[in-house]
Amino acid sequence: RFSWLLRPGILSSGAMRIFIHNVDTFLGRVLVSELRRGEGGFHRIFGTAYGDPDAVPTVVRRVVSRENPKKQAQMIATIQTCKLVIMDLFSSSIDDLRFAISALKGDLSSPVVFVLISSIMVWAATPPSQDGFLRESDYQRRTPIAGSRYEDFRDMEELVLSSFNVEESQVKGFVVAPGCLYGEGEHRLAELFKMAWLGQRRHVIAAPGTNRVPLVHVRDLARLVRQLGPAGLGVSDDINPMERPYFIAVDQPPMPAAQASLSPSPVAAEEGEAAEVARETPEAEEGAEAAEEEEEEETAEVEAEEAPAAPAPAEPEEGAEEGDEDAEAAAPPAPTSRPSTQAEIVQGIVDEVCEHYNVPIQELKPDDFEEVELLEALSLDLCMEPSSLMLDDEQFAVQCEPPGWFCRKGLLANIRMVAGEFCKQRDLRAMRGLVSGPPSSGKSTLARAIASHFNVPHVNLGNEEPEATIERLSSKVCRYRGYILDAGLASFNEVQDLFCVDVEAEPEEDEEEQPDEDPDGEEEALPPAPKLEKRLRALSGGALRAESPREKALSPEFVIILQAPQALCRARFQARGQGTLDDFTEAFQRYDAALQESSIAKFFQDVAGIGILNLPVVGKDEDEMLESSRIYMERKGRPFNYLPTEAEVAAQILAKHAARHKASHEKAASEEEDLCRGDEVKRLEEERLDAERMLVISSFEAERRALEELPLREYLMRYVVPSLTGGLIEVCKVLPDDPADYLATYLDSHADS
């Protein structure tokens, strides 16, 4: 059951117990990775957890805490049995530090090395030396900004140094002050990389932006901590903590002359031009007084062009030139590196990860900036020299993989590697996809929806030249985020020209060499034309190497081809009303001809080796097509890409369905209400007409009853005699042939009166 422990390299007599406070933090995980491997085996890691215990690296043997007296006793016993104890002030409190110190004040079976990781912010207000630089030998002058929390950091540093570094102490106490950390997915600079990855133009440089910010890769910090470990891990046995207790961890960016090519910022450009002039002087001629004078003049010009906060390179003092050999020997060597400016750092991140734009320089206050710790770090203006342990190329981190510095030349010189670490650690994947299909099948709508879902650019193939499309797909935005290419009606040859390059084929083993001369020996024969073959195009340009991973190719990893009948496409084309049927017929025939000749599906399956998704359109709406595409593209796992979680996506889908159901129900209810309202209106109209008819009838009945109640003589005198008299008078006047008929007609015409 435990036979695997007997394998070589798993356990060794040199295995060491190491305690790391808060192994689940950004720095804690890197410390575990760098310190675990030993010579001939693996060290045993113990520690505490800052947050969720599930985030603790699996190689940690035990996680302890001090929640109750029993666990406190277990934690004390664990600390006392470890040879190296590491604490980080950013994730530790003064109570945590005092507890660890008290634990190491007890009976120890063997010497212990205690390393406290502080911050370069403790040096923020320290005046520089004469050459403009600060070194670890200046640690007693370190001064934090008044009123900041880093005053507490300095007090805790002093507590460690005064508690352990005394005569007959079994504990060696060291303090490491790292610059602003970067790398391994980022911590302090994460917001800058995030905004750049998302293409958000919200970066700001705190005015004036010429301050120099000391940085260090988090792995180089971990390697310096390792170097301070006991024998078998580091060289602390050779260091007297009473004489040398303080160490600085910063990287070594090249001087401005070399740095000018790394960042397009105006500050770097000015420094690069000035340094280029200085490099052309005859300073290499040792002992030439004229060269030294010219170098001093040009150095002064460089300092005049730079901001006042930027310190100058070290220059030999006049006293040393006059013969003070002791002072010259004691003086530190001239610095060969200089930290990058804030403007160079921010602009460098932007130019590597997203489209270039000039980051604005503004006056910022802590209340105006969400990331206060980031603003504190970027506001530093210090030129720090790395610890001499880090400058010892023969001894520094020789047991690490790879040995030595991990990122010596700084962030800007390794910006592509650091950006790759950011994407890898945070699972930000470049989602490169292609959508194709017949005209009016909905491919453009689907491509835009996929691009919006995965936060990647939407690229339309259109009618532009292949070189222009290749340039767009090879841009830095598409390199880190990917793309969704709307291929339109592209054919096999068009896609092949886009994603393949011609390279000279390697000769086959059985292929005979061609003679240099013809058989008659009269003249030299022409060499045969080289055979060419198609290779996938790489993201960096040229052909993809055979050993390179598929992710390094420019071609998409996901191909979706819509399947739609011509009748459906024709109906959609007519519904859009953006052309004639002849235009649709011509486009569909062109697509069908390309399909019959050699489809793009054949290219991606046979040449690129990609499995495609044939997505039927009939019977599916836009949301269903997007969901099918999403499942296909996430078959290897869902990328982080600052997307909503699966639970949030499911909630959004359910919310959409609920909204649709509600809208459908409301529509049906509205129609039913309208129908009911129509019936009610009709009923009310009929009732009104009936009421009017009844009113007429009742009026007529009232008149009839009134007439019936009159005496006959009165009735005749009121209603009959006047009309009859008028009729008789009219008959006498007219003298018609038929007087009776004429009188009847007259009475009928005057009946209403």
C-alpha positions in Angstrom: 0.0 0.0 0.0 2.9 2.4 0.8 5.3 0.8 -1.7 5.5 4.1 -3.7 7.4 5.6 -0.7 10.3 3.2 -1.6 10.8 4.8 -5.0 14.0 6.8 -5.4 13.6 10.5 -4.8 10.4 10.3 -2.8 11.9 10.3 0.7 15.6 11.0 1.5 17.7 11.4 4.6 18.0 15.1 3.7 14.3 15.8 3.7 13.6 19.0 5.7 10.5 20.1 7.6 9.4 23.6 6.4 6.7 25.8 8.0 5.0 28.4 5.7 2.4 30.7 7.3 -0.7 30.9 5.0 0.2 28.4 2.3 -2.9 29.1 0.3 -2.1 32.8 -0.5 -0.6 34.0 -3.8 2.9 34.0 -2.3 2.4 30.9 -0.1 1.6 28.7 -3.1 4.8 29.9 -4.9 6.9 29.3 -1.8 5.5 25.7 -1.6 6.4 25.1 -5.2 10.0 26.5 -5.0 10.9 25.1 -1.6 9.4 21.6 -1.8 12.0 20.1 -4.1 15.3 19.2 -2.4 18.5 17.4 -3.3 17.6 13.8 -3.9 14.0 14.1 -2.7 11.2 16.3 -1.5 10.9 18.4 1.7 7.9 18.2 3.9 5.7 21.3 4.0 3.5 22.4 6.9 1.6 25.6 7.4 -1.6 27.5 8.1 -4.4 28.6 5.8 -5.4 32.2 5.3 -8.8 31.4 3.8 -10.5 28.3 2.4 -8.6 25.1 3.4 -9.6 23.6 0.1 -7.3 26.0 -1.7 -4.2 24.7 0.1 -1.7 22.9 -2.2 -2.1 19.2 -2.1 1.6 18.6 -1.3 1.2 20.3 2.1 1.5 17.6 4.7 -0.6 19.3 7.4 -2.5 22.5 8.0 -2.6 23.7 11.6 -4.3 26.6 13.3 -4.7 28.2 16.7 -8.5 28.2 17.0 -8.4 26.5 20.4 -5.8 25.5 23.0 -5.5 22.0 21.7 -4.8 23.2 18.1 -2.5 25.9 19.5 -0.4 23.2 21.2 -0.3 21.2 17.9 0.8 24.3 16.0 3.6 25.1 18.5 4.9 21.5 18.2 4.8 21.7 14.4 6.7 25.0 14.3 9.4 23.8 16.8 10.1 20.7 14.7 10.6 22.7 11.4 14.1 23.9 10.4 12.7 26.8 8.3 9.8 29.0 9.3 8.5 31.6 6.9 5.9 34.4 7.5 4.5 37.0 5.2 3.5 40.4 6.7 0.8 41.1 4.0 -1.2 38.1 5.3 -0.1 38.0 8.9 -1.1 40.1 11.9 1.1 41.2 14.9 -0.6 38.4 16.9 0.4 35.8 14.4 4.0 37.0 14.5 4.1 37.1 18.3 2.7 33.6 18.5 5.4 32.3 16.1 8.1 34.1 18.1 6.9 32.7 21.4 6.8 29.2 19.8 10.4 29.4 18.8 11.4 30.7 22.3 10.9 27.2 23.7 13.2 24.2 23.7 14.3 23.5 20.1 15.9 20.2 19.1 17.9 21.8 16.3 18.7 25.4 15.0 15.9 27.1 13.1 15.9 29.8 10.4 13.1 32.3 10.6 12.4 34.4 7.5 10.0 37.4 7.6 8.9 38.6 4.2 8.1 42.3 4.5 7.7 44.9 1.8 9.9 47.5 0.0 7.2 50.0 1.0 9.0 50.1 4.4 11.7 52.0 2.4 9.3 54.4 0.6 10.6 57.6 2.4 14.2 56.6 2.7 16.7 59.2 1.2 18.9 57.6 -1.4 22.7 57.3 -1.3 25.0 59.6 -3.2 24.7 57.5 -6.3 20.9 57.5 -6.1 20.6 53.8 -5.1 19.7 52.0 -1.8 21.2 48.7 -0.8 20.5 46.2 1.9 23.4 47.6 3.9 21.3 50.8 4.3 18.6 48.9 6.2 19.0 50.8 9.4 18.1 54.0 7.5 14.9 52.5 6.1 11.9 54.9 6.6 8.3 54.2 5.6 5.8 57.0 4.7 4.6 58.7 7.9 1.2 57.5 9.0 1.1 54.5 6.7 0.6 50.9 7.9 4.2 50.2 6.8 5.3 51.8 10.0 3.9 48.8 11.7 5.8 46.6 9.2 9.0 48.2 10.3 8.1 47.6 14.0 7.5 44.0 13.2 10.8 43.7 11.4 12.6 45.1 14.4 10.7 42.7 16.7 12.0 39.7 14.7 15.6 41.0 14.6 15.7 41.8 18.3 14.0 38.6 19.4 16.2 36.1 17.6 19.6 37.7 16.6 21.2 37.5 20.0 24.0 35.5 21.5 23.4 31.8 22.0 20.1 32.0 20.1 19.1 28.8 18.2 17.1 30.9 15.8 18.5 33.0 13.0 16.1 35.8 12.0 16.2 37.3 8.6 14.0 39.9 6.9 13.4 40.0 3.2 12.0 43.2 1.6 10.7 42.4 -1.9 9.7 44.9 -4.6 6.2 44.9 -6.0 5.5 41.3 -6.9 4.5 40.2 -10.3 4.2 36.9 -12.2 2.4 33.6 -11.6 -1.0 35.0 -12.4 -0.4 38.3 -10.7 -1.5 39.7 -7.4 -0.7 43.4 -7.0 -0.7 44.1 -10.8 -3.6 41.8 -11.5 -6.1 44.7 -12.2 -3.8 46.2 -14.9 -3.6 42.9 -16.7 -7.3 42.3 -16.3 -8.3 45.6 -17.9 -5.8 45.0 -20.7 -7.1 41.5 -21.4 -10.7 42.7 -21.5 -9.7 45.6 -23.7 -10.9 48.2 -21.2 -9.3 51.5 -21.7 -9.4 52.5 -18.0 -5.6 52.5 -17.3 -4.3 55.6 -15.6 -0.8 56.7 -14.8 -0.4 58.7 -11.6 1.2 62.0 -12.5 4.0 62.5 -13.4 4.6 58.8 -14.1 8.4 59.1 -14.1 8.9 57.5 -10.7 10.8 54.3 -10.7 9.1 51.3 -9.2 11.2 48.4 -7.9 9.7 45.0 -9.0 10.5 41.4 -8.5 9.1 38.2 -9.9 7.4 36.2 -7.1 9.6 33.1 -8.0 12.8 35.1 -7.6 11.6 36.2 -4.2 10.8 32.6 -3.3 14.3 31.6 -4.5 16.0 34.2 -2.3 14.0 32.9 0.7 15.2 29.4 -0.2 18.8 30.7 -0.4 18.4 31.9 3.2 17.4 28.4 4.3 19.7 26.0 6.3 22.2 23.6 4.8 20.6 21.4 2.2 18.4 24.2 1.1 20.4 27.5 1.3 23.5 29.1 2.6 22.3 30.6 5.9 24.9 28.6 7.8 27.5 30.9 6.3 25.6 34.1 7.2 25.8 35.8 10.6 22.3 37.4 11.2 23.8 39.8 13.7 25.9 41.3 10.9 23.7 40.8 7.9 20.0 40.3 8.8 18.3 42.2 6.0 18.0 41.3 2.3 16.4 43.1 -0.7 14.7 41.2 -3.5 14.3 43.2 -6.7 15.0 42.4 -10.3 17.6 44.0 -12.6 15.9 45.7 -15.6 18.5 46.9 -18.1 19.7 50.5 -18.2 17.6 52.8 -20.3 19.7 52.3 -23.5 18.6 48.6 -23.6 15.2 49.3 -22.1 14.2 51.8 -24.8 13.3 48.9 -27.2 11.0 47.2 -24.6 8.4 49.9 -24.1 7.0 52.5 -26.6 6.3 55.0 -23.8 7.6 58.5 -24.4 9.7 58.3 -21.2 11.5 55.2 -22.4 12.0 56.7 -25.8 13.7 59.8 -24.4 15.9 57.7 -22.1 16.8 55.3 -24.9 17.9 58.1 -27.2 20.0 59.7 -24.5 21.6 56.4 -23.6 22.3 55.6 -27.3 24.3 58.8 -27.5 26.2 57.8 -24.3 26.9 54.4 -25.7 28.6 55.8 -28.8 31.2 57.7 -26.8 34.8 56.2 -26.4 34.1 55.2 -22.8 35.4 51.7 -23.4 39.0 53.1 -23.5 40.1 52.6 -20.0 42.2 55.3 -18.5 41.4 57.9 -21.1 40.7 61.1 -19.3 38.9 62.7 -22.3 36.5 59.8 -22.5 35.7 60.0 -18.8 34.9 63.7 -19.1 32.7 63.2 -22.1 30.9 60.4 -20.3 30.2 62.6 -17.3 28.8 65.4 -19.6 26.5 63.0 -21.4 25.3 61.4 -18.1 24.4 64.9 -16.9 22.4 65.4 -20.1 20.5 62.2 -19.5 19.7 63.3 -15.9 18.5 66.7 -17.2 16.1 65.0 -19.6 14.7 62.6 -17.0 12.4 63.5 -14.1 14.0 64.8 -11.0 12.8 61.7 -9.1 14.9 59.4 -11.4 18.3 58.8 -9.8 21.5 58.9 -11.8 24.0 56.1 -12.3 26.8 56.0 -9.8 29.8 58.2 -10.6 33.3 57.9 -9.0 33.8 60.6 -6.4 36.5 63.2 -6.9 38.2 62.1 -3.7 38.7 58.7 -5.1 40.2 60.0 -8.3 42.7 62.0 -6.2 44.1 58.8 -4.7 41.9 57.8 -1.8 42.3 54.1 -2.5 40.5 53.0 0.7 37.4 55.0 -0.1 37.5 53.7 -3.7 37.7 50.1 -2.5 34.8 50.6 0.0 32.6 52.4 -2.5 29.9 50.2 -4.0 30.2 49.3 -7.7 28.4 51.4 -10.3 24.8 50.1 -10.8 24.2 48.3 -14.1 20.4 48.3 -13.9 17.7 50.7 -13.1 14.0 50.1 -12.2 11.4 50.8 -14.8 9.2 53.9 -14.5 5.5 53.7 -13.6 4.7 55.0 -17.1 6.8 52.3 -18.7 5.2 49.5 -16.6 1.6 50.5 -17.3 2.2 51.3 -21.0 4.2 48.1 -21.4 1.3 45.9 -20.1 -1.2 47.7 -22.3 1.0 47.4 -25.4 1.6 43.7 -24.9 -1.9 42.5 -24.0 -4.3 44.8 -25.9 -4.4 47.3 -28.7 -2.0 50.2 -28.2 -3.4 53.5 -26.9 -1.6 56.2 -25.0 -2.4 55.7 -21.3 -3.5 59.1 -19.8 -1.4 60.7 -17.0 -3.6 62.1 -14.2 -3.4 63.4 -10.7 -4.7 60.6 -8.5 -5.8 60.5 -4.9 -6.2 57.3 -2.9 -10.0 57.9 -2.7 -10.2 58.1 -6.5 -8.5 54.7 -7.0 -10.2 51.4 -6.2 -7.0 49.4 -5.9 -5.3 51.4 -3.1 -2.4 48.9 -2.6 -1.7 49.0 -6.4 -1.6 52.8 -6.2 0.8 52.6 -3.3 3.1 50.3 -5.1 3.0 52.3 -8.4 3.7 55.5 -6.5 7.1 54.3 -5.2 10.2 56.1 -6.4 13.2 54.0 -5.3 16.2 52.7 -7.0 17.1 49.5 -5.1 20.0 47.1 -5.7 19.3 43.4 -5.3 20.8 41.4 -2.5 24.3 40.2 -3.1 22.9 36.6 -2.6 20.9 37.1 -5.8 23.9 38.6 -7.6 26.0 35.5 -6.9 25.5 33.7 -10.2 27.4 30.6 -9.1 25.4 30.0 -5.9 22.0 31.6 -6.3 19.1 29.1 -6.7 21.3 26.4 -8.2 18.9 23.6 -7.1 15.9 25.2 -8.6 14.5 24.4 -12.0 15.6 26.2 -14.1 18.6 27.2 -11.9 19.4 30.9 -11.1 17.2 33.9 -11.7 13.7 33.2 -13.1 13.1 36.7 -14.4 16.3 38.7 -13.9 15.8 41.5 -16.5 12.5 42.5 -15.1 8.9 42.7 -16.2 9.2 44.6 -19.4 12.0 42.4 -20.8 9.8 39.3 -20.1 6.4 40.8 -20.6 5.2 38.1 -23.0 6.2 35.3 -20.5 4.5 37.2 -17.6 1.4 37.8 -19.6 1.3 34.1 -20.5 1.6 33.2 -16.8 -1.3 35.5 -16.1 -3.5 33.8 -18.7 -2.4 30.3 -17.6 -2.9 30.8 -13.9 -6.3 32.4 -14.3 -7.4 30.0 -17.0 -7.8 32.8 -19.6 -7.9 30.8 -22.9 -7.7 32.2 -26.4 -11.0 30.9 -27.9 -10.3 30.8 -31.6 -13.4 29.8 -33.6 -14.8 29.9 -37.1 -18.5 30.0 -38.2 -19.5 29.2 -41.7 -22.7 28.2 -43.6 -24.9 29.0 -46.6 -26.1 32.6 -47.2 -28.8 33.9 -44.8 -28.4 30.9 -42.5 -27.7 33.0 -39.5 -24.0 32.5 -39.3 -23.2 36.2 -38.7 -25.7 36.5 -35.9 -24.3 33.3 -34.3 -20.7 34.5 -34.7 -21.5 37.8 -32.9 -23.4 36.0 -30.1 -20.5 33.6 -29.5 -17.9 36.4 -29.6 -20.0 38.3 -27.0 -20.4 35.3 -24.8 -16.7 34.5 -24.7 -15.5 38.1 -24.6 -13.4 37.7 -27.8 -13.2 39.9 -30.9 -15.6 39.2 -33.8 -13.8 39.3 -37.1 -15.6 39.3 -40.5 -13.7 37.8 -43.3 -15.3 40.1 -45.9 -13.6 40.9 -49.1 -10.3 42.2 -47.7 -7.0 40.7 -48.7 -5.7 37.6 -46.9 -2.7 39.5 -45.6 -5.0 42.0 -43.8 -7.0 39.3 -42.2 -3.9 37.4 -41.1 -2.6 40.6 -39.5 -5.9 41.1 -37.6 -5.9 37.5 -36.4 -2.3 37.7 -35.4 -2.8 40.9 -33.3 -2.0 40.8 -29.6 -5.7 41.0 -28.8 -6.5 37.9 -30.7 -3.3 36.2 -29.4 -4.5 36.4 -25.8 -8.3 36.4 -26.2 -8.8 34.6 -29.5 -11.3 35.4 -32.2 -14.6 34.3 -33.8 -14.2 34.5 -37.5 -17.3 34.9 -39.7 -16.0 33.0 -42.7 -18.9 34.0 -44.9 -18.9 31.9 -48.2 -15.1 31.2 -48.0 -13.9 28.2 -50.1 -11.3 25.6 -49.4 -8.5 27.5 -51.1 -9.3 30.8 -49.4 -9.2 29.2 -46.0 -6.0 27.3 -46.9 -4.3 30.6 -48.0 -5.4 32.1 -44.7 -4.1 29.5 -42.3 -1.3 27.7 -44.2 2.1 28.6 -45.5 4.4 27.0 -48.1 7.5 25.4 -46.7 10.2 23.4 -48.4 9.5 19.7 -47.9 12.3 17.5 -46.4 13.7 15.1 -49.0 12.7 11.5 -48.6 15.3 8.9 -47.5 15.1 6.9 -50.8 15.3 10.0 -53.0 18.5 10.0 -55.0 20.7 13.1 -55.2 20.7 14.8 -58.5 24.0 15.0 -60.3 25.7 18.4 -60.6 26.6 17.9 -64.2 24.7 16.5 -67.2 25.7 13.0 -68.5 27.8 14.5 -71.4 29.8 16.7 -69.0 29.3 19.7 -71.3 27.5 22.0 -68.8 26.3 22.0 -65.3 22.7 20.8 -64.9 20.1 23.1 -63.2 19.2 22.0 -59.6 15.7 20.6 -59.3 13.0 22.9 -58.0 12.4 22.5 -54.3 9.3 20.6 -53.3 6.8 22.6 -51.3 4.3 21.4 -48.8 1.5 23.1 -46.8 2.1 23.7 -43.1 -0.2 25.4 -40.6 0.6 29.1 -39.9 1.9 29.9 -36.4 0.7 32.7 -34.3 4.1 34.3 -34.3 4.4 34.0 -38.1 5.9 31.4 -40.3 5.1 27.7 -40.2 4.1 25.9 -37.1 6.8 23.5 -35.9 6.0 19.8 -35.7 6.7 19.7 -32.0 4.8 22.9 -31.2 1.4 22.5 -29.5 -1.8 23.0 -31.5 -2.6 26.1 -29.5 0.3 27.9 -31.1 -1.3 27.8 -34.6 -3.2 30.7 -36.1 -6.0 28.5 -37.3 -9.2 28.1 -35.1 -9.6 25.3 -32.7 -13.4 25.3 -33.1 -15.3 25.2 -36.4 -19.0 25.4 -36.6 -20.8 24.9 -40.0 -24.5 25.6 -40.2 -26.8 23.3 -42.0 -29.8 25.0 -43.5 -32.1 24.2 -46.5 -32.2 26.6 -49.4 -35.9 27.4 -48.8 -35.3 28.5 -45.3 -32.4 30.6 -46.3 -34.4 32.2 -49.1 -37.3 33.1 -46.7 -34.8 34.7 -44.3 -33.2 36.6 -47.1 -36.5 38.0 -48.3 -37.5 38.9 -44.7 -34.4 41.0 -44.4 -35.2 42.9 -47.6 -31.6 43.7 -48.4 -31.4 42.4 -52.0 -33.1 40.7 -54.8 -33.7 37.0 -55.2 -31.1 36.9 -58.0 -28.5 38.1 -55.5 -29.5 35.3 -53.2 -29.5 32.7 -55.9 -26.1 33.7 -57.1 -24.6 33.6 -53.6 -26.2 30.2 -52.8 -24.9 28.7 -56.1 -21.4 30.0 -55.3 -21.6 28.4 -51.9 -22.9 25.1 -53.3 -20.2 25.1 -56.0 -17.5 25.5 -53.4 -19.1 22.8 -51.3 -19.1 20.4 -54.2 -15.5 21.1 -55.2 -13.9 20.9 -51.7 -15.5 22.2 -48.6 -13.8 24.0 -45.8 -14.8 21.1 -43.5 -12.4 19.0 -45.5 -9.6 21.4 -44.8 -10.1 21.6 -41.1 -10.6 17.8 -40.8 -7.8 16.6 -43.0 -5.2 19.5 -42.9 -5.7 21.1 -39.5 -6.9 18.0 -37.7 -9.9 19.7 -36.1 -13.3 18.1 -35.4 -16.1 20.3 -36.6 -19.7 20.8 -35.4 -22.4 20.5 -38.1 -25.2 22.5 -36.6 -28.7 22.2 -38.1 -30.7 25.4 -38.1 -34.2 24.1 -38.7 -36.3 24.1 -35.5 -33.8 26.1 -33.4 -33.9 29.6 -32.3 -30.8 31.9 -31.7 -30.5 30.9 -28.0 -30.6 27.2 -28.7 -27.9 27.6 -31.4 -25.7 29.6 -29.1 -26.1 27.0 -26.3 -25.2 24.1 -28.7 -22.1 26.1 -29.8 -21.1 26.9 -26.2 -21.3 23.2 -25.2 -19.1 22.3 -28.2 -16.5 24.9 -27.5 -16.4 24.1 -23.8 -16.0 20.4 -24.2 -12.5 20.6 -22.8 -13.6 22.6 -19.8 -15.1 26.0 -19.4 -12.5 28.8 -19.4 -12.5 31.5 -16.8 -12.2 34.5 -19.2 -14.2 36.6 -16.7 -17.3 34.8 -17.8 -20.4 34.2 -15.7 -20.2 30.9 -13.9 -22.2 27.8 -15.1 -24.7 28.4 -12.3 -25.1 32.0 -13.5 -25.5 30.8 -17.1 -28.1 28.3 -16.1 -29.9 31.0 -14.1 -29.8 33.3 -17.2 -31.2 30.6 -19.4 -34.0 29.8 -16.9 -34.7 33.5 -16.6 -35.0 33.8 -20.4 -37.3 30.9 -20.6 -39.4 32.3 -17.7 -39.5 35.7 -19.4 -40.6 34.1 -22.6 -43.3 32.0 -20.8 -44.5 35.1 -19.0 -44.6 37.1 -22.2 -46.5 34.4 -24.0 -49.0 34.1 -21.1 -49.4 37.9 -21.0 -50.0 37.9 -24.8 -52.6 35.2 -24.6 -54.3 36.9 -21.7 -54.2 40.2 -23.6 -55.8 38.6 -26.6 -58.4 37.0 -24.5 -59.1 40.3 -22.7 -59.4 42.0 -26.1 -61.8 39.3 -27.2 -63.8 39.7 -24.1 -63.7 43.4 -24.3 -65.0 43.2 -27.9 -67.9 41.0 -26.9 -68.7 43.4 -24.0 -68.7 46.3 -26.4 -71.0 44.5 -28.8 -73.4 43.6 -26.0 -73.5 47.1 -24.7 -74.2 48.5 -28.2 -77.1 46.1 -28.7 -78.4 47.1 -25.3 -78.3 50.7 -26.3 -80.1 50.1 -29.5 -82.8 48.1 -27.7 -83.2 50.9 -25.2 -83.7 53.4 -28.0 -86.3 51.2 -29.7 -88.1 50.7 -26.4 -88.0 54.5 -25.9 -89.7 55.0 -29.3 -92.3 52.4 -28.6 -93.1 53.7 -25.2 -93.4 57.2 -26.6 -95.7 55.9 -29.4 -97.8 54.0 -26.8 -98.1 57.1 -24.7 -99.4 59.2 -27.6 -101.8 56.4 -28.6 -103.2 56.2 -25.1 -103.6 60.0 -25.0 -105.5 60.0 -28.3 -107.8 57.2 -27.1 -108.7 59.1 -24.0 -110.0 62.2 -26.1 -113.7 62.5 -26.9 -114.6 61.8 -30.6 -115.7 65.3 -31.4 -112.6 66.8 -29.8 -110.4 64.3 -31.6 -112.0 65.1 -35.0 -111.8 68.9 -34.4 -108.1 68.7 -33.4 -106.7 66.1 -35.9 -109.1 65.5 -38.7 -111.2 68.6 -39.5 -108.2 70.9 -40.2 -106.7 68.5 -42.7 -110.0 67.6 -44.2 -110.9 71.2 -44.6 -107.7 72.0 -46.3 -108.1 69.0 -48.7 -111.6 70.1 -49.7 -110.4 73.7 -50.4 -107.6 72.2 -52.5 -110.1 70.1 -54.4 -112.3 73.1 -55.1 -109.3 75.0 -56.5 -107.9 72.2 -58.6 -111.1 70.5 -59.7 -109.6 67.1 -60.4 -111.3 64.5 -62.5 -111.4 62.1 -59.5 -112.0 64.3 -56.5 -112.2 61.4 -54.0 -108.8 60.0 -55.1 -107.2 63.4 -55.0 -108.6 64.1 -51.5 -107.3 60.7 -50.3 -103.8 61.5 -51.7 -103.9 64.9 -50.0 -104.9 63.5 -46.6 -102.2 60.8 -46.8 -99.4 63.3 -47.5 -100.6 65.4 -44.5 -101.0 62.5 -42.2 -98.0 63.5 -39.9 -99.5 66.9 -39.3 
